Amino acid sequence: MRVLPLMEHERMHNSLFAAAAADLTIERIRALAARPDQVESLTLEFKREYSKSLVTTIAAMGNTYGGLIMVGIADKVEAGSERVVGVDAQETIDKIASGCREKIDPPWEPTFIPVPFDDESGRSVVVVRVDANKAPRPLLIDLKAPIRLSGQNSTADRDRLLRLAREEPTADVLPMGQGLMSPRLTIDNMGEPTDDFVLRTGITLPMGEAGVWRPLSERAVDALAQALNDSVLPEALRNLGYGASNQFMGFRRLGHNRSRTARLVWQALGRGSVENPVEAIVTVSLPAIEGLATAPVAGITVDVVSRVQRYAQSLGNMSFEHRYLVAELVVLFDGLLKTFVDPGVVDEIARIADIDTALVAQPCELHLISDRPVKDHLASSGLTEIPEGGASYGGTFRANPVLDLRVPAERQEQVDDWLRQLGLDAGLIGMEALLEQYRATTPPAT
């Protein structure tokens, strides 16, 4: 089975790949085209109008990672000129479809979505979605297999063509980043958990051909550690437990590090029997060279381990049982997501995998596992138990693929959705009101 990313479920271009056709508006497209950092890449191309090269780009994206082609948008414009010019939608779609039938072997068409202008011009932008998981690879043009490089097309060499030909097609591949294994609580010698809870999120991403064969670079791993230390994640971790500890050690190599595995650890330093009230472990795993899959993928996970309740108990104040505030979890969830879309972190992840930054996924899921019912960890103010509501010891929280986590408002929507799910699964009501109160009294995220 080939394992390929549905790239728009991950990170690409305002999530336009994953959006429903009804959600594709000319306003969203104009906003994308207006971004100064938005250039053509592995997974995005602009075309002012139909041309024969457009069909080659469709085949190249189908043979690589998929992507979007937006017809009716100029790839380059003079200052002051309009970039979104539009086309006649039906005429353009007919030309593309005809070109695909005539030129691509085997004949195959991507998805076409016309997005009309909000005026009386009758013009539209035609969004062409190329899903590499649905394309009957290899797609050939003139007996050659085009492939996509950074912002341009090339031709597959013999080895790449043979790999494409050996793939087993499937239309049921999970988006990259899903399918993470749930974390486990640490167990002591008596078989008892030592953690309050563990949160895990992460991504999987394709490997560049050169990166597959190299061991992890010491400099690259050190650069990732520095990028993590410069991100919002350390502050989000320090926020747990109302600052229960004021001594910390930043992300650095600790524990099992090998040529294809890196383990970077951040720790809050405690006193007494609980040495680390809060800990975060980032693990980078490259695919094993032995028995390498046709489409090798790397994995990056972050585990947040909290022991703040146990730490409070260890300090001797048995009359006070620490409970986690909803506000703490808001900051933690947002910090995790923001870190994975932080440009500095994304750059270092892409460098390790030897891929374009456009292929670095956004997290698709979050796992939580708790040592006791979740409701026993949450501060009860504002939350009410549902009679006979049962107990939850955590769960898996899926991300909405339409949301672009780089946009603060959309990231906030995802965080609030996850916390609402957390509260309801725990048999509690009142989470929505607490979140509304928090948002009303807290400056908007940036």
Order of alpha helices (4+ residues) and beta strands (2+ residues): alpha-beta-alpha-beta-alpha-beta-beta-beta-beta-beta-beta-alpha-beta-alpha-alpha-alpha-beta-beta-beta-beta-alpha-alpha-alpha-beta-beta-beta-alpha-beta-alpha
